[in-house]
Amino acid sequence: MKTGIPKKTLMCALVLISVLGLWIGKIQAKADIIRLSLTADATYTNAQLAGYNVIELNGHKLTVTDNFTTSASITLGTGGVLTVNGSCVCSGTIYTSGGTVYIYGDYTQRAGKLYLYGSPSISITGDMLFIETGGTGWSSDNALQSGTVHIDGDLIYDTDGPVGSYNNFVSYLVKGDVIQKKTGSTGFRYLGAISLCGSSKQILSLQEKDSIRSLTIENTDVVVTEYLSIRYKLCSDFTPQLPKGVMKSHGLGEITGCTLTINGDFMLMDNLDASFASSPIIRSGGKLIVNGNVQSSGSISNNGGEIIVDGTYEQTGGVFSSGSSSSVTHVKSDFSINGSGRLNNSSGTLTIDRNLYSNSGNGSKIYLKCVVGGNVIQ
């Protein structure tokens, strides 16, 4: 008499267990993605959303009734509206994709990425913070278009990684301070177009390797702690307060139809990357007024505008050039050309109240419209 399970039955059971195991495995794999996909407008609490790691608005409205903390991947879709009635802390990725975001509190991106594309609109009643953790941080390098971010509080970057490519066309309308806390280790961080539109004192505190696309000033009470580099242009008159008595820059872009007044010294450093900061070009209607001394190891061009320097001017690298008959440059003390610096005054008028020192071996060209009140010393 035979006992035990027949061999054929045992084989069938093993096959069944194997198939069932594969099926369970697929269910488990799918269960790793817990998706909320809206088919209509909806309202949730933070607790109700805590279990989802993929949230798709599909162009609908999602309202979160309280503070929202998430590590989910969130996609708005064209026409989608995300409203958070409290602060939002995101460690996942948000794809704005033409939608609208309202945050009635602070917005913090702790990890993952915030993608600003499809002309989104974001409004934040508190601060907007980007904090780098685990080697990740904020990025806006995915098909950027002309989106707008309204910030009633501060815009703060606490990250040493890149914060966007030079194709960043997003505009930030900031009523508080703009602060980059870390110095960065590689390349420039590009912050997009900044408009300072507060009603009280605002601080623009950037590091040496930070640059912005353009700068618009709607507030006359603005402090530049030390550095200011611009890739495209200055869009309005600007007289920054300089607590260190100096403003340092890798480039200021175009100054056209407006005046930049520096009540202190101006240090123009060499242009490390033209994709992120452009050499100053003073065009028609533009003025650069420095009520102090200028030391330039980068290039500066007066192309139909006006440059007034109340102190000395020293060109230690790059080129000072004047290429328009309407260009006017007035240095009220000595003008020195040292190191690898060059002077190419091919057109316009350069007036030097005291001495012109030329210690550069780079073939500086000085044309007739150079008026020197003192001596020319070579």
Secondary structure, DSSP 8 states (H G I E B T S, - for coil): ---S--HHHHHHHHHHHHHHHHHHHHHHHHHT--EEE-SS-EEE-HHHHTT-SEEE-TT-EEEESS-EEE-SEEE--TT-EEEESS-EEESSEEE-TT-EEEESS-EEE-SS-EE--SS-EEEESS-EEEE-BTTB-----SS--S-EEEESS-EEEE-SS----TT---EEEESS-EEE-S--SSS-EE--EEEE--SS-EEEEB-TTEEEEEEEE--S-EEE-SB--EEEEE-S-B--B-TTSEEEES---EE-SSEEEESSEEEE---S-TTT----EEETT-EEEESS-EEESS-EEEEBSEEEESS-EEE-SSEEEE-STT-EEEESS-EEE-TT-EEEE-SSEEEESS-EEE---S--EE-SSEEESS-EE-
